[in-house]
Amino acid sequence: NLKPGERVALMLRNCREWAMFDLAAQGLGLVTVPIYTNDRPENIGYILQDAGVRLLLLEGDEQWQNLQQIRHQLAGLNRILTIEPVDPMG
């Protein structure tokens, strides 16, 4: 349910999923916001809020755990997707 011009973010190392997601987003008219995988959680939260990101794709459990520190800043996100399985309760 994303509309052209809305923002989606990637928090991945260089990989084929990064390229596929970016190309798919561009094809749908979405704006891709890249995020460093090893950035501080506070910076990640600021970027997500400031850019108005609606969807975030991340690598796996390590990034998922870092996001738990800034849960209050993730209210604008509609969805978080991961490439690798994560333990949402962990």
N, C-alpha and C positions, 0 to 999 in steps of 0.2 A: 504493500500500500504506500510505496514511496512515490513522490511526484518529481518530475524533472526540476533540477535546481536544489533539491534537498541534499544534505550532507551525509555521507557514510565514511566511517573511519577504518583504517587498517593498522593493526599493531602486530606486524609479522616481520620476521627476518626475510631476506630475499628468498623467494621460492616461487614455484609455478602457480600456487594458489593466489599469491599476491597479484601476479600478472593477470590471471583469469578473472579475479574479482574486480580489479581495476578496469579491465576492458569491458566487462559486463556492466559495471556501473556507468561508464562513459556511454555505452550503447543505450542505456536507459535515460541518459541526460542527467545523471547524478553527479555530485561533486565529491571527489575522493580526498579525504584528509588523512595524510600519513602521520603515524605517531611512532616515535622511537620505542623500541621494545624494552630498553633499559632506562627509560626516563623515570623520574620520581613520580609517585602516584599523584601528588598535588599538581604537578604540571600537566599530567594526563587529564585530570579532572577539569582543570582550567580550560584546556584546549577543547575538550568535548563540549563543555558548556558554552564557551565563547563562539565556537563554530556552529552550534546548534545541531550537533551530530544526532541522527536518529537511529543509526545502526552501527554496531562495532563488530569487526571480525578480529579475533585474536588467536594466538597460537595454541595455548593450552593452559595447564594448571598454574604455572608460575605467574603468568600475567593475570589469570583469574584471581589468584590469591592477593596480588598487589591491588587489584580493583576493590577488594573488600574493605580496604582502608578508606576509600573515598565513596562508599555507597551513596551517601547523601548527595553527592554531586552527579549522580547518574540518572536522576529523575527524568531528564529529557530524552533518554534513550528508549526506543521502543523495543529493541532486541539486541542481545549480545550473542554472537555465534562464535564457536571455537572449532578449530581444525582437529585438535586432539580431544579426547574425552576429558572432562574435569569432574571433580567431586564438588557439587554445589553446596554441600553441607560442611566441607572440609576447610 
